[in-house]
Amino acid sequence: MNELLAGAIAMGLLTIALFFVRFWRGSGDRFFLWFALSFAIQGLHRIYATLKDQGGEDSPLHYLIRLLAYGLILWAILEKNLPHKEKRR
């Protein structure tokens, strides 16, 4: 049953990543690219953790992968809200 739920969660995360890729391609805004990468990392990590580790998600590697994914979300938010320098022509 756990494998079924992990597969459903991974499918949802990868689907969300595809939606963000579509928004990024339409707008060109890197905010959506960072979110797509974050959700793709989380989805692939969920698949890896289910197939290879058999539920032992207490190793430091798993926490570092999640930290990377959440760090990308944080970076996207910060980058979007920081003032940008305008280029002179």
C-alpha positions as CSV (number, residue, x, y, z in Angstrom):
1,M,0.0,0.0,0.0
2,N,2.9,2.4,0.7
3,E,4.3,1.8,-2.7
4,L,1.0,2.7,-4.3
5,L,0.7,6.0,-2.3
6,A,4.4,6.8,-3.1
7,G,3.7,6.3,-6.8
8,A,0.6,8.5,-6.7
9,I,2.6,11.2,-4.9
10,A,5.5,10.9,-7.4
11,M,3.0,11.1,-10.3
12,G,1.4,14.2,-8.8
13,L,4.8,15.9,-8.2
14,L,6.0,15.2,-11.8
15,T,2.7,16.4,-13.2
16,I,3.0,19.7,-11.3
17,A,6.6,20.0,-12.6
18,L,5.2,19.6,-16.2
19,F,2.7,22.4,-15.6
20,F,5.4,24.7,-14.3
21,V,7.5,23.9,-17.4
22,R,4.5,24.9,-19.6
23,F,4.1,28.2,-17.7
24,W,7.8,28.8,-18.0
25,R,7.9,28.2,-21.7
26,G,4.9,30.5,-22.1
27,S,6.1,33.4,-20.0
28,G,9.9,33.0,-19.9
29,D,9.9,33.8,-16.2
30,R,12.6,31.8,-14.3
31,F,10.3,31.7,-11.3
32,F,8.4,28.8,-13.0
33,L,11.6,27.1,-14.0
34,W,12.9,26.9,-10.4
35,F,9.5,25.6,-9.3
36,A,9.5,23.0,-12.1
37,L,13.0,21.8,-11.1
38,S,12.1,21.6,-7.5
39,F,9.0,19.5,-8.1
40,A,10.9,17.3,-10.6
41,I,13.6,16.6,-8.0
42,Q,11.0,15.8,-5.4
43,G,9.1,13.4,-7.7
44,L,12.3,11.6,-8.8
45,H,13.5,11.4,-5.2
46,R,10.2,9.8,-4.2
47,I,10.5,7.2,-7.0
48,Y,14.1,6.5,-6.0
49,A,13.3,6.2,-2.3
50,T,10.5,3.8,-2.9
51,L,12.4,1.5,-5.3
52,K,15.8,1.5,-3.8
53,D,15.6,2.2,-0.1
54,Q,12.4,0.4,0.9
55,G,11.2,3.1,3.1
56,G,14.4,4.0,5.0
57,E,14.2,7.7,4.5
58,D,16.3,8.7,7.5
59,S,19.7,8.9,5.8
60,P,21.3,12.3,5.4
61,L,21.2,12.0,1.6
62,H,17.4,12.1,1.6
63,Y,17.4,15.3,3.8
64,L,20.0,16.9,1.5
65,I,17.9,16.2,-1.6
66,R,14.8,17.7,0.1
67,L,16.9,20.7,1.2
68,L,17.9,21.2,-2.4
69,A,14.3,21.1,-3.6
70,Y,13.0,23.4,-0.9
71,G,16.0,25.7,-1.4
72,L,15.1,26.1,-5.1
73,I,11.6,27.2,-4.1
74,L,13.0,29.6,-1.6
75,W,15.4,31.0,-4.2
76,A,12.6,31.4,-6.8
77,I,10.6,33.5,-4.3
78,L,13.6,35.6,-3.3
79,E,14.7,36.1,-6.9
80,K,11.2,37.2,-7.9
81,N,11.0,39.7,-5.0
82,L,14.5,41.2,-5.2
83,P,14.8,44.5,-7.0
84,H,16.5,44.1,-10.4
85,K,19.0,46.4,-11.9
86,E,17.8,47.9,-15.2
87,K,20.2,47.6,-18.1
88,R,21.1,50.9,-19.9
89,R,21.0,50.9,-23.7
